Amino acid sequence: MIRLPLRIGVPGAFFTVFFAAWLASAEGRVGFFLDQLKNATDFRVRTQAALALGASDDPSAVAPLCGALDDSSNSVRSAAAAALGKLKSSAGLPCLRDHLTETNASVRSVIERSFTALQGSSTWPSKPPPPGPNDTFYVAIGPIADRTGREDKTVEGIVGATMQEKLLSLHGYAVAPQGETAPNARRIIKQKSLRGYLLQTRVEPLRSGANGLTVQVRVTMWTYPAKALQGEFSPKLTMSGASAGDTESEDSLIKMAIEKAIESFAQVTASTN
C-alpha cells in the first residue's frame, strides 16, 4: 500500500486529488501518479507523486523518476532522487550518476545519498562483453522488483548476475550494458543486425508451507529498445525441507527459477528466428 504524507495548509483540492488515487486499484494508482508527475502544474502535486512512486515497488516508475531529476522545482528533483533510492533498482544508477553535478546543494545531497545506497546494495552489474560476430540476440536486463521482503537487499544482485551469466552461456546471445541509452541500443542493433529484447523481472513473496519453500519469479519479455510486450515466463519452484529465512535455499531457488525463465525465453526467440 502506498502511504502519502500529510501536508498541513495545502488547499482542499490537493487532498481530493490524492485521496481519489488512494482509492484506486494498485495499478491505477501508479498510472495516476505517473501522469501527475509528468503533467501536474503544481510542484507540490508533482512532489507527492514522486514520493508515492518511490513507495510503489513498481520498476516502471524508474524512468519517469529519472526524468523528474530535470524538473524545474528543487522540491520535485529532491523527491525524485529520494524515490529512486527507495525503489532500490540499479536501473536508477545511471541517471543518478548523471545528476551528481546538480547545482542545488540540498538536492545534490539527496542524489548522492540515493546513488551511494544503490551502489552499496547491489553486487551487479558486471560489464558484459560487446556483441560478437556470431551473436543474433541483444538482451537488456531491465528493472528487477524484489518482493521477497528480505532485509539483506541481495536479491536484485542475485537475479541480475544469474540472468547475465545464463544469457552469455547461450550461443548467439549478447547482453546490453546497464544504463544504455535507446539511441545507442538502436545503433548497435542496426550495425550488427541483431534482434533486441528487454527482460524485466519480479521476484514474488517467498512462501513456506508443509511442502517446503516456494519461490516464483515473473520475467516479462519486451522488444528492445521499443519496449513492446511479447510475453511472460513465470517458473515456480519448491524445495522440500526448507523454509523462509533459509537464505542459502532461497538463493538457490531464485537462481534456478531465473535460469528456467531464461531457458524458456531462449526457446521462444529460437522459434521466431
PyRosetta script that sets phi, psi and omega in degrees:
from pyrosetta import init, pose_from_sequence

init()
pose = pose_from_sequence("MIRLPLRIGVPGAFFTVFFAAWLASAEGRVGFFLDQLKNATDFRVRTQAALALGASDDPSAVAPLCGALDDSSNSVRSAAAAALGKLKSSAGLPCLRDHLTETNASVRSVIERSFTALQGSSTWPSKPPPPGPNDTFYVAIGPIADRTGREDKTVEGIVGATMQEKLLSLHGYAVAPQGETAPNARRIIKQKSLRGYLLQTRVEPLRSGANGLTVQVRVTMWTYPAKALQGEFSPKLTMSGASAGDTESEDSLIKMAIEKAIESFAQVTASTN")
pose.set_psi(1, 137.4)
pose.set_omega(1, 177.5)
pose.set_phi(2, -85.0)
pose.set_psi(2, 126.5)
pose.set_omega(2, 178.3)
pose.set_phi(3, -107.5)
pose.set_psi(3, 125.7)
pose.set_omega(3, -177.4)
pose.set_phi(4, -99.4)
pose.set_psi(4, 134.5)
pose.set_omega(4, 179.8)
pose.set_phi(5, -69.9)
pose.set_psi(5, 145.9)
pose.set_omega(5, 178.0)
pose.set_phi(6, -74.8)
pose.set_psi(6, 134.6)
pose.set_omega(6, 177.6)
pose.set_phi(7, -116.2)
pose.set_psi(7, 121.6)
pose.set_omega(7, -179.0)
pose.set_phi(8, -87.4)
pose.set_psi(8, 136.2)
pose.set_omega(8, 173.8)
pose.set_phi(9, 80.8)
pose.set_psi(9, 11.2)
pose.set_omega(9, 178.5)
pose.set_phi(10, -89.4)
pose.set_psi(10, 138.6)
pose.set_omega(10, -178.8)
pose.set_phi(11, -52.0)
pose.set_psi(11, 148.8)
pose.set_omega(11, -176.0)
pose.set_phi(12, -58.9)
pose.set_psi(12, -30.1)
pose.set_omega(12, 180.0)
pose.set_phi(13, -61.4)
pose.set_psi(13, -33.6)
pose.set_omega(13, 179.3)
pose.set_phi(14, -62.3)
pose.set_psi(14, -45.6)
pose.set_omega(14, 179.3)
pose.set_phi(15, -67.1)
pose.set_psi(15, -35.7)
pose.set_omega(15, -179.9)
pose.set_phi(16, -61.4)
pose.set_psi(16, -44.3)
pose.set_omega(16, -179.8)
pose.set_phi(17, -61.2)
pose.set_psi(17, -47.4)
pose.set_omega(17, -175.9)
pose.set_phi(18, -76.7)
pose.set_psi(18, -27.8)
pose.set_omega(18, 176.4)
pose.set_phi(19, -67.4)
pose.set_psi(19, -37.0)
pose.set_omega(19, 176.9)
pose.set_phi(20, -61.3)
pose.set_psi(20, -39.8)
pose.set_omega(20, 178.9)
pose.set_phi(21, -65.9)
pose.set_psi(21, -36.2)
pose.set_omega(21, -179.6)
pose.set_phi(22, -60.4)
pose.set_psi(22, -34.7)
pose.set_omega(22, -176.3)
pose.set_phi(23, -82.3)
pose.set_psi(23, -13.5)
pose.set_omega(23, -176.9)
pose.set_phi(24, -74.2)
pose.set_psi(24, 170.7)
pose.set_omega(24, 175.6)
pose.set_phi(25, -66.0)
pose.set_psi(25, 163.6)
pose.set_omega(25, -178.7)
pose.set_phi(26, -59.1)
pose.set_psi(26, -45.1)
pose.set_omega(26, -179.7)
pose.set_phi(27, -66.0)
pose.set_psi(27, -40.3)
pose.set_omega(27, 179.0)
pose.set_phi(28, -64.8)
pose.set_psi(28, -36.2)
pose.set_omega(28, 179.0)
pose.set_phi(29, -62.5)
pose.set_psi(29, -46.0)
pose.set_omega(29, -179.4)
pose.set_phi(30, -61.0)
pose.set_psi(30, -46.2)
pose.set_omega(30, 178.2)
pose.set_phi(31, -60.8)
pose.set_psi(31, -38.2)
pose.set_omega(31, 178.9)
pose.set_phi(32, -63.9)
pose.set_psi(32, -46.5)
pose.set_omega(32, -177.7)
pose.set_phi(33, -67.7)
pose.set_psi(33, -34.8)
pose.set_omega(33, 175.9)
pose.set_phi(34, -61.3)
pose.set_psi(34, -42.2)
pose.set_omega(34, 178.7)
pose.set_phi(35, -65.5)
pose.set_psi(35, -42.4)
pose.set_omega(35, -179.6)
pose.set_phi(36, -65.6)
pose.set_psi(36, -39.8)
pose.set_omega(36, 179.4)
pose.set_phi(37, -62.3)
pose.set_psi(37, -37.5)
pose.set_omega(37, -176.6)
pose.set_phi(38, -83.0)
pose.set_psi(38, -36.9)
pose.set_omega(38, -166.5)
pose.set_phi(39, -116.8)
pose.set_psi(39, -14.8)
pose.set_omega(39, -176.9)
pose.set_phi(40, -65.5)
pose.set_psi(40, 137.2)
pose.set_omega(40, 179.9)
pose.set_phi(41, -82.6)
pose.set_psi(41, -25.5)
pose.set_omega(41, -179.7)
pose.set_phi(42, -83.7)
pose.set_psi(42, 120.8)
pose.set_omega(42, -176.9)
pose.set_phi(43, -61.8)
pose.set_psi(43, -27.4)
pose.set_omega(43, 179.9)
pose.set_phi(44, -67.3)
pose.set_psi(44, -37.5)
pose.set_omega(44, 177.0)
pose.set_phi(45, -66.5)
pose.set_psi(45, -42.4)
pose.set_omega(45, 178.7)
pose.set_phi(46, -64.6)
pose.set_psi(46, -37.6)
pose.set_omega(46, 178.7)
pose.set_phi(47, -62.8)
pose.set_psi(47, -47.4)
pose.set_omega(47, 179.9)
pose.set_phi(48, -65.8)
pose.set_psi(48, -35.3)
pose.set_omega(48, 177.6)
pose.set_phi(49, -63.4)
pose.set_psi(49, -42.5)
pose.set_omega(49, 178.3)
pose.set_phi(50, -61.3)
pose.set_psi(50, -44.2)
pose.set_omega(50, 179.7)
pose.set_phi(51, -64.0)
pose.set_psi(51, -40.6)
pose.set_omega(51, 179.1)
pose.set_phi(52, -64.3)
pose.set_psi(52, -39.7)
pose.set_omega(52, 178.2)
pose.set_phi(53, -65.0)
pose.set_psi(53, -34.1)
pose.set_omega(53, 177.2)
pose.set_phi(54, -64.4)
pose.set_psi(54, -26.6)
pose.set_omega(54, 179.4)
pose.set_phi(55, -94.2)
pose.set_psi(55, 2.2)
pose.set_omega(55, -172.6)
pose.set_phi(56, -81.7)
pose.set_psi(56, -19.8)
pose.set_omega(56, -175.9)
pose.set_phi(57, 58.9)
pose.set_psi(57, 31.0)
pose.set_omega(57, -177.9)
pose.set_phi(58, -112.8)
pose.set_psi(58, 116.8)
pose.set_omega(58, -177.5)
pose.set_phi(59, -62.8)
pose.set_psi(59, -21.7)
pose.set_omega(59, -180.0)
pose.set_phi(60, -69.0)
pose.set_psi(60, -11.3)
pose.set_omega(60, -179.8)
pose.set_phi(61, -80.4)
pose.set_psi(61, -14.7)
pose.set_omega(61, -174.7)
pose.set_phi(62, -60.8)
pose.set_psi(62, -52.0)
pose.set_omega(62, -176.7)
pose.set_phi(63, -61.5)
pose.set_psi(63, -46.0)
pose.set_omega(63, 177.0)
pose.set_phi(64, -62.1)
pose.set_psi(64, -37.8)
pose.set_omega(64, 178.6)
pose.set_phi(65, -67.4)
pose.set_psi(65, -37.2)
pose.set_omega(65, 175.1)
pose.set_phi(66, -60.7)
pose.set_psi(66, -41.8)
pose.set_omega(66, 177.5)
pose.set_phi(67, -62.6)
pose.set_psi(67, -33.6)
pose.set_omega(67, -178.8)
pose.set_phi(68, -71.5)
pose.set_psi(68, -11.2)
pose.set_omega(68, 175.1)
pose.set_phi(69, -68.1)
pose.set_psi(69, -11.0)
pose.set_omega(69, 176.6)
pose.set_phi(70, -105.6)
pose.set_psi(70, 11.1)
pose.set_omega(70, 179.9)
pose.set_phi(71, -61.8)
pose.set_psi(71, 152.5)
pose.set_omega(71, -179.6)
pose.set_phi(72, -71.3)
pose.set_psi(72, -17.9)
pose.set_omega(72, -177.4)
pose.set_phi(73, -95.5)
pose.set_psi(73, 130.2)
pose.set_omega(73, 175.2)
pose.set_phi(74, -59.3)
pose.set_psi(74, -38.9)
pose.set_omega(74, -178.6)
pose.set_phi(75, -62.6)
pose.set_psi(75, -42.8)
pose.set_omega(75, -179.6)
pose.set_phi(76, -68.3)
pose.set_psi(76, -43.3)
pose.set_omega(76, 179.7)
pose.set_phi(77, -61.7)
pose.set_psi(77, -41.3)
pose.set_omega(77, 179.5)
pose.set_phi(78, -64.8)
pose.set_psi(78, -43.8)
pose.set_omega(78, 179.6)
pose.set_phi(79, -64.5)
pose.set_psi(79, -39.1)
pose.set_omega(79, 179.1)
pose.set_phi(80, -64.1)
pose.set_psi(80, -42.5)
pose.set_omega(80, 178.8)
pose.set_phi(81, -63.5)
pose.set_psi(81, -43.4)
pose.set_omega(81, 178.5)
pose.set_phi(82, -63.5)
pose.set_psi(82, -39.9)
pose.set_omega(82, -179.6)
pose.set_phi(83, -64.4)
pose.set_psi(83, -40.1)
pose.set_omega(83, 177.8)
pose.set_phi(84, -62.2)
pose.set_psi(84, -38.5)
pose.set_omega(84, 176.6)
pose.set_phi(85, -65.7)
pose.set_psi(85, -37.9)
pose.set_omega(85, -178.8)
pose.set_phi(86, -70.2)
pose.set_psi(86, -32.6)
pose.set_omega(86, 179.0)
pose.set_phi(87, -67.9)
pose.set_psi(87, -25.0)
pose.set_omega(87, 176.0)
pose.set_phi(88, 58.5)
pose.set_psi(88, 36.0)
pose.set_omega(88, 176.9)
pose.set_phi(89, -106.6)
pose.set_psi(89, 129.4)
pose.set_omega(89, 180.0)
pose.set_phi(90, -65.1)
pose.set_psi(90, -14.4)
pose.set_omega(90, 177.3)
pose.set_phi(91, -64.3)
pose.set_psi(91, -18.7)
pose.set_omega(91, 178.6)
pose.set_phi(92, -84.5)
pose.set_psi(92, -10.1)
pose.set_omega(92, -176.9)
pose.set_phi(93, -62.0)
pose.set_psi(93, -46.5)
pose.set_omega(93, -177.1)
pose.set_phi(94, -58.6)
pose.set_psi(94, -44.4)
pose.set_omega(94, -177.4)
pose.set_phi(95, -72.7)
pose.set_psi(95, -33.2)
pose.set_omega(95, 175.0)
pose.set_phi(96, -64.5)
pose.set_psi(96, -41.1)
pose.set_omega(96, 178.8)
pose.set_phi(97, -61.4)
pose.set_psi(97, -40.9)
pose.set_omega(97, -178.6)
pose.set_phi(98, -67.3)
pose.set_psi(98, -18.3)
pose.set_omega(98, -177.1)
pose.set_phi(99, -109.3)
pose.set_psi(99, 15.7)
pose.set_omega(99, 176.7)
pose.set_phi(100, -67.7)
pose.set_psi(100, -11.2)
pose.set_omega(100, 177.5)
pose.set_phi(101, -95.3)
pose.set_psi(101, 13.0)
pose.set_omega(101, 176.9)
pose.set_phi(102, -46.1)
pose.set_psi(102, 133.8)
pose.set_omega(102, -174.4)
pose.set_phi(103, -78.5)
pose.set_psi(103, -28.8)
pose.set_omega(103, 179.0)
pose.set_phi(104, -80.4)
pose.set_psi(104, 122.0)
pose.set_omega(104, -173.2)
pose.set_phi(105, -62.0)
pose.set_psi(105, -40.4)
pose.set_omega(105, -178.7)
pose.set_phi(106, -65.3)
pose.set_psi(106, -45.5)
pose.set_omega(106, 178.9)
pose.set_phi(107, -66.0)
pose.set_psi(107, -42.5)
pose.set_omega(107, -179.7)
pose.set_phi(108, -59.9)
pose.set_psi(108, -36.5)
pose.set_omega(108, 179.3)
pose.set_phi(109, -62.1)
pose.set_psi(109, -41.8)
pose.set_omega(109, 178.7)
pose.set_phi(110, -67.1)
pose.set_psi(110, -42.3)
pose.set_omega(110, 177.9)
pose.set_phi(111, -59.2)
pose.set_psi(111, -44.6)
pose.set_omega(111, -179.3)
pose.set_phi(112, -63.3)
pose.set_psi(112, -40.9)
pose.set_omega(112, -180.0)
pose.set_phi(113, -64.7)
pose.set_psi(113, -44.8)
pose.set_omega(113, -179.8)
pose.set_phi(114, -66.3)
pose.set_psi(114, -40.6)
pose.set_omega(114, 179.2)
pose.set_phi(115, -61.8)
pose.set_psi(115, -45.9)
pose.set_omega(115, 179.4)
pose.set_phi(116, -63.9)
pose.set_psi(116, -41.0)
pose.set_omega(116, -179.6)
pose.set_phi(117, -64.0)
pose.set_psi(117, -42.9)
pose.set_omega(117, 180.0)
pose.set_phi(118, -68.1)
pose.set_psi(118, -37.8)
pose.set_omega(118, 177.0)
pose.set_phi(119, -62.5)
pose.set_psi(119, -42.3)
pose.set_omega(119, -175.4)
pose.set_phi(120, -75.8)
pose.set_psi(120, -20.2)
pose.set_omega(120, -175.3)
pose.set_phi(121, -93.1)
pose.set_psi(121, -1.6)
pose.set_omega(121, -175.2)
pose.set_phi(122, -132.6)
pose.set_psi(122, 130.8)
pose.set_omega(122, 175.6)
pose.set_phi(123, -93.0)
pose.set_psi(123, 7.6)
pose.set_omega(123, -177.0)
pose.set_phi(124, -132.0)
pose.set_psi(124, 148.2)
pose.set_omega(124, 15.9)
pose.set_phi(125, -102.5)
pose.set_psi(125, 154.4)
pose.set_omega(125, 163.9)
pose.set_phi(126, -94.0)
pose.set_psi(126, 149.2)
pose.set_omega(126, -174.6)
pose.set_phi(127, -72.5)
pose.set_psi(127, 122.5)
pose.set_omega(127, 180.0)
pose.set_phi(128, -77.2)
pose.set_psi(128, 157.7)
pose.set_omega(128, 176.7)
pose.set_phi(129, -69.3)
pose.set_psi(129, 155.2)
pose.set_omega(129, 178.2)
pose.set_phi(130, -68.5)
pose.set_psi(130, 160.7)
pose.set_omega(130, 178.9)
pose.set_phi(131, -58.8)
pose.set_psi(131, 139.4)
pose.set_omega(131, 179.1)
pose.set_phi(132, -98.4)
pose.set_psi(132, 175.6)
pose.set_omega(132, -176.6)
pose.set_phi(133, -65.7)
pose.set_psi(133, -21.1)
pose.set_omega(133, -178.2)
pose.set_phi(134, -100.1)
pose.set_psi(134, 6.1)
pose.set_omega(134, -178.9)
pose.set_phi(135, -83.5)
pose.set_psi(135, 144.7)
pose.set_omega(135, 179.6)
pose.set_phi(136, -116.4)
pose.set_psi(136, -33.7)
pose.set_omega(136, -173.6)
pose.set_phi(137, -115.2)
pose.set_psi(137, 140.3)
pose.set_omega(137, -179.4)
pose.set_phi(138, -122.2)
pose.set_psi(138, 111.7)
pose.set_omega(138, -169.9)
pose.set_phi(139, -115.1)
pose.set_psi(139, 124.4)
pose.set_omega(139, 174.8)
pose.set_phi(140, -96.6)
pose.set_psi(140, 132.7)
pose.set_omega(140, 176.9)
pose.set_phi(141, -92.9)
pose.set_psi(141, 108.7)
pose.set_omega(141, -173.8)
pose.set_phi(142, -85.6)
pose.set_psi(142, -164.6)
pose.set_omega(142, -177.9)
pose.set_phi(143, -56.2)
pose.set_psi(143, 144.6)
pose.set_omega(143, 179.9)
pose.set_phi(144, -120.1)
pose.set_psi(144, 117.3)
pose.set_omega(144, -179.6)
pose.set_phi(145, -97.1)
pose.set_psi(145, 121.8)
pose.set_omega(145, -180.0)
pose.set_phi(146, -101.3)
pose.set_psi(146, 109.6)
pose.set_omega(146, 178.4)
pose.set_phi(147, -111.9)
pose.set_psi(147, 19.3)
pose.set_omega(147, -178.8)
pose.set_phi(148, -74.3)
pose.set_psi(148, -24.2)
pose.set_omega(148, -176.8)
pose.set_phi(149, 82.6)
pose.set_psi(149, 5.5)
pose.set_omega(149, 179.0)
pose.set_phi(150, -67.4)
pose.set_psi(150, 139.3)
pose.set_omega(150, -176.7)
pose.set_phi(151, -87.0)
pose.set_psi(151, -13.6)
pose.set_omega(151, -176.2)
pose.set_phi(152, -80.5)
pose.set_psi(152, -9.5)
pose.set_omega(152, 173.9)
pose.set_phi(153, 58.5)
pose.set_psi(153, 33.0)
pose.set_omega(153, -178.7)
pose.set_phi(154, -103.0)
pose.set_psi(154, -7.2)
pose.set_omega(154, -173.5)
pose.set_phi(155, -61.5)
pose.set_psi(155, -43.5)
pose.set_omega(155, -178.6)
pose.set_phi(156, -59.4)
pose.set_psi(156, -43.3)
pose.set_omega(156, 178.8)
pose.set_phi(157, -64.4)
pose.set_psi(157, -40.2)
pose.set_omega(157, 178.9)
pose.set_phi(158, -62.8)
pose.set_psi(158, -46.5)
pose.set_omega(158, -178.9)
pose.set_phi(159, -64.0)
pose.set_psi(159, -49.8)
pose.set_omega(159, -177.6)
pose.set_phi(160, -61.1)
pose.set_psi(160, -45.8)
pose.set_omega(160, -179.0)
pose.set_phi(161, -65.8)
pose.set_psi(161, -42.1)
pose.set_omega(161, 179.9)
pose.set_phi(162, -64.8)
pose.set_psi(162, -42.7)
pose.set_omega(162, -179.7)
pose.set_phi(163, -62.7)
pose.set_psi(163, -46.3)
pose.set_omega(163, -179.2)
pose.set_phi(164, -64.7)
pose.set_psi(164, -44.3)
pose.set_omega(164, -179.4)
pose.set_phi(165, -62.6)
pose.set_psi(165, -42.6)
pose.set_omega(165, -179.1)
pose.set_phi(166, -66.7)
pose.set_psi(166, -44.1)
pose.set_omega(166, 179.4)
pose.set_phi(167, -60.7)
pose.set_psi(167, -44.5)
pose.set_omega(167, -177.6)
pose.set_phi(168, -70.4)
pose.set_psi(168, -18.1)
pose.set_omega(168, 177.7)
pose.set_phi(169, -79.5)
pose.set_psi(169, -13.5)
pose.set_omega(169, -178.8)
pose.set_phi(170, -89.0)
pose.set_psi(170, 141.7)
pose.set_omega(170, 179.4)
pose.set_phi(171, -69.0)
pose.set_psi(171, 129.1)
pose.set_omega(171, 174.6)
pose.set_phi(172, 91.0)
pose.set_psi(172, 7.5)
pose.set_omega(172, -177.6)
pose.set_phi(173, -114.6)
pose.set_psi(173, 131.1)
pose.set_omega(173, 172.6)
pose.set_phi(174, -118.3)
pose.set_psi(174, 154.6)
pose.set_omega(174, -178.0)
pose.set_phi(175, -114.9)
pose.set_psi(175, 133.0)
pose.set_omega(175, 178.8)
pose.set_phi(176, -74.5)
pose.set_psi(176, 144.7)
pose.set_omega(176, 176.6)
pose.set_phi(177, -69.0)
pose.set_psi(177, 149.4)
pose.set_omega(177, 177.4)
pose.set_phi(178, -63.3)
pose.set_psi(178, 140.7)
pose.set_omega(178, 177.5)
pose.set_phi(179, 81.6)
pose.set_psi(179, 8.7)
pose.set_omega(179, 180.0)
pose.set_phi(180, -64.8)
pose.set_psi(180, 137.6)
pose.set_omega(180, 178.6)
pose.set_phi(181, -81.0)
pose.set_psi(181, 155.6)
pose.set_omega(181, 179.9)
pose.set_phi(182, -60.1)
pose.set_psi(182, -42.1)
pose.set_omega(182, 177.8)
pose.set_phi(183, -60.2)
pose.set_psi(183, -40.9)
pose.set_omega(183, 178.2)
pose.set_phi(184, -65.1)
pose.set_psi(184, -40.2)
pose.set_omega(184, 179.1)
pose.set_phi(185, -62.4)
pose.set_psi(185, -45.5)
pose.set_omega(185, 179.4)
pose.set_phi(186, -62.1)
pose.set_psi(186, -38.8)
pose.set_omega(186, -179.5)
pose.set_phi(187, -64.0)
pose.set_psi(187, -47.1)
pose.set_omega(187, -178.6)
pose.set_phi(188, -64.9)
pose.set_psi(188, -44.4)
pose.set_omega(188, -179.4)
pose.set_phi(189, -61.6)
pose.set_psi(189, -40.5)
pose.set_omega(189, 179.9)
pose.set_phi(190, -70.4)
pose.set_psi(190, -45.5)
pose.set_omega(190, -177.3)
pose.set_phi(191, -62.3)
pose.set_psi(191, -37.7)
pose.set_omega(191, -174.0)
pose.set_phi(192, -105.4)
pose.set_psi(192, 7.5)
pose.set_omega(192, 177.4)
pose.set_phi(193, 54.1)
pose.set_psi(193, 51.2)
pose.set_omega(193, -178.6)
pose.set_phi(194, -100.7)
pose.set_psi(194, 165.3)
pose.set_omega(194, 172.4)
pose.set_phi(195, -111.3)
pose.set_psi(195, 121.2)
pose.set_omega(195, -172.9)
pose.set_phi(196, -95.3)
pose.set_psi(196, 137.6)
pose.set_omega(196, 176.5)
pose.set_phi(197, -136.8)
pose.set_psi(197, 151.2)
pose.set_omega(197, 175.4)
pose.set_phi(198, -120.2)
pose.set_psi(198, 135.1)
pose.set_omega(198, 177.3)
pose.set_phi(199, -117.9)
pose.set_psi(199, 123.3)
pose.set_omega(199, 175.7)
pose.set_phi(200, -114.5)
pose.set_psi(200, 140.9)
pose.set_omega(200, -170.2)
pose.set_phi(201, -126.5)
pose.set_psi(201, 142.0)
pose.set_omega(201, 170.9)
pose.set_phi(202, -130.3)
pose.set_psi(202, 125.8)
pose.set_omega(202, 176.6)
pose.set_phi(203, -97.8)
pose.set_psi(203, 117.3)
pose.set_omega(203, -174.6)
pose.set_phi(204, -74.2)
pose.set_psi(204, 164.3)
pose.set_omega(204, 177.6)
pose.set_phi(205, -55.2)
pose.set_psi(205, 141.0)
pose.set_omega(205, 179.8)
pose.set_phi(206, -72.3)
pose.set_psi(206, 143.0)
pose.set_omega(206, -178.2)
pose.set_phi(207, -123.2)
pose.set_psi(207, 130.4)
pose.set_omega(207, 174.7)
pose.set_phi(208, -113.9)
pose.set_psi(208, 140.4)
pose.set_omega(208, 179.2)
pose.set_phi(209, -160.7)
pose.set_psi(209, -168.4)
pose.set_omega(209, -177.8)
pose.set_phi(210, -63.0)
pose.set_psi(210, -27.2)
pose.set_omega(210, -179.0)
pose.set_phi(211, -86.8)
pose.set_psi(211, -6.6)
pose.set_omega(211, 179.8)
pose.set_phi(212, 118.7)
pose.set_psi(212, -154.1)
pose.set_omega(212, -178.1)
pose.set_phi(213, -96.9)
pose.set_psi(213, 131.2)
pose.set_omega(213, -179.8)
pose.set_phi(214, -118.5)
pose.set_psi(214, 133.7)
pose.set_omega(214, 177.0)
pose.set_phi(215, -124.1)
pose.set_psi(215, 135.4)
pose.set_omega(215, 174.3)
pose.set_phi(216, -130.5)
pose.set_psi(216, 135.1)
pose.set_omega(216, 174.8)
pose.set_phi(217, -119.5)
pose.set_psi(217, 149.0)
pose.set_omega(217, 175.9)
pose.set_phi(218, -122.4)
pose.set_psi(218, 116.8)
pose.set_omega(218, -179.7)
pose.set_phi(219, -114.2)
pose.set_psi(219, 116.3)
pose.set_omega(219, 178.1)
pose.set_phi(220, -95.8)
pose.set_psi(220, 142.1)
pose.set_omega(220, -175.6)
pose.set_phi(221, -109.9)
pose.set_psi(221, 125.8)
pose.set_omega(221, -178.6)
pose.set_phi(222, -128.1)
pose.set_psi(222, 158.8)
pose.set_omega(222, 168.7)
pose.set_phi(223, -72.4)
pose.set_psi(223, 158.9)
pose.set_omega(223, -177.2)
pose.set_phi(224, -140.0)
pose.set_psi(224, 130.9)
pose.set_omega(224, 6.5)
pose.set_phi(225, -94.3)
pose.set_psi(225, 9.8)
pose.set_omega(225, -176.0)
pose.set_phi(226, -68.5)
pose.set_psi(226, -28.5)
pose.set_omega(226, 176.7)
pose.set_phi(227, 65.0)
pose.set_psi(227, 55.2)
pose.set_omega(227, 170.6)
pose.set_phi(228, -101.4)
pose.set_psi(228, 125.9)
pose.set_omega(228, -175.5)
pose.set_phi(229, -64.6)
pose.set_psi(229, 132.5)
pose.set_omega(229, -178.4)
pose.set_phi(230, -114.1)
pose.set_psi(230, -28.1)
pose.set_omega(230, -178.4)
pose.set_phi(231, 167.9)
pose.set_psi(231, -177.3)
pose.set_omega(231, -178.8)
pose.set_phi(232, -142.8)
pose.set_psi(232, 144.2)
pose.set_omega(232, 175.3)
pose.set_phi(233, -121.4)
pose.set_psi(233, 129.0)
pose.set_omega(233, -172.1)
pose.set_phi(234, -133.3)
pose.set_psi(234, 63.2)
pose.set_omega(234, 179.1)
pose.set_phi(235, -65.9)
pose.set_psi(235, 141.2)
pose.set_omega(235, 177.3)
pose.set_phi(236, -127.0)
pose.set_psi(236, 126.9)
pose.set_omega(236, -177.7)
pose.set_phi(237, -125.3)
pose.set_psi(237, 144.9)
pose.set_omega(237, 179.1)
pose.set_phi(238, -126.6)
pose.set_psi(238, 135.1)
pose.set_omega(238, 176.6)
pose.set_phi(239, -114.1)
pose.set_psi(239, 116.2)
pose.set_omega(239, -179.5)
pose.set_phi(240, -70.0)
pose.set_psi(240, 144.6)
pose.set_omega(240, 178.5)
pose.set_phi(241, 83.0)
pose.set_psi(241, -5.1)
pose.set_omega(241, 179.4)
pose.set_phi(242, -107.0)
pose.set_psi(242, 161.1)
pose.set_omega(242, 179.8)
pose.set_phi(243, -145.7)
pose.set_psi(243, 163.4)
pose.set_omega(243, 178.4)
pose.set_phi(244, -58.3)
pose.set_psi(244, 138.2)
pose.set_omega(244, -175.9)
pose.set_phi(245, 104.5)
pose.set_psi(245, -18.4)
pose.set_omega(245, 174.2)
pose.set_phi(246, -84.9)
pose.set_psi(246, 88.3)
pose.set_omega(246, -171.4)
pose.set_phi(247, -63.1)
pose.set_psi(247, -32.6)
pose.set_omega(247, 179.1)
pose.set_phi(248, -63.5)
pose.set_psi(248, -44.3)
pose.set_omega(248, 178.3)
pose.set_phi(249, -68.0)
pose.set_psi(249, -40.5)
pose.set_omega(249, 177.7)
pose.set_phi(250, -58.4)
pose.set_psi(250, -48.7)
pose.set_omega(250, -178.8)
pose.set_phi(251, -60.4)
pose.set_psi(251, -42.7)
pose.set_omega(251, -178.8)
pose.set_phi(252, -63.7)
pose.set_psi(252, -43.2)
pose.set_omega(252, -179.6)
pose.set_phi(253, -66.9)
pose.set_psi(253, -41.4)
pose.set_omega(253, 178.6)
pose.set_phi(254, -60.6)
pose.set_psi(254, -45.9)
pose.set_omega(254, 179.7)
pose.set_phi(255, -61.4)
pose.set_psi(255, -45.8)
pose.set_omega(255, -178.8)
pose.set_phi(256, -64.8)
pose.set_psi(256, -38.8)
pose.set_omega(256, 179.2)
pose.set_phi(257, -65.3)
pose.set_psi(257, -41.5)
pose.set_omega(257, 178.0)
pose.set_phi(258, -64.6)
pose.set_psi(258, -42.0)
pose.set_omega(258, 178.9)
pose.set_phi(259, -61.6)
pose.set_psi(259, -40.3)
pose.set_omega(259, 177.7)
pose.set_phi(260, -64.9)
pose.set_psi(260, -39.9)
pose.set_omega(260, 178.5)
pose.set_phi(261, -62.8)
pose.set_psi(261, -41.5)
pose.set_omega(261, 179.4)
pose.set_phi(262, -67.0)
pose.set_psi(262, -37.7)
pose.set_omega(262, 177.3)
pose.set_phi(263, -62.8)
pose.set_psi(263, -40.7)
pose.set_omega(263, 177.3)
pose.set_phi(264, -66.0)
pose.set_psi(264, -41.0)
pose.set_omega(264, 177.3)
pose.set_phi(265, -59.7)
pose.set_psi(265, -44.4)
pose.set_omega(265, -179.2)
pose.set_phi(266, -64.5)
pose.set_psi(266, -37.0)
pose.set_omega(266, 177.6)
pose.set_phi(267, -62.9)
pose.set_psi(267, -40.4)
pose.set_omega(267, -179.4)
pose.set_phi(268, -67.5)
pose.set_psi(268, -46.2)
pose.set_omega(268, -179.0)
pose.set_phi(269, -64.7)
pose.set_psi(269, -36.5)
pose.set_omega(269, 179.8)
pose.set_phi(270, -66.5)
pose.set_psi(270, -35.8)
pose.set_omega(270, -178.1)
pose.set_phi(271, -72.5)
pose.set_psi(271, -20.1)
pose.set_omega(271, -179.1)
pose.set_phi(272, -103.2)
pose.set_psi(272, 1.1)
pose.set_omega(272, -177.2)
pose.set_phi(273, -73.9)
pose.dump_pdb("model.pdb")
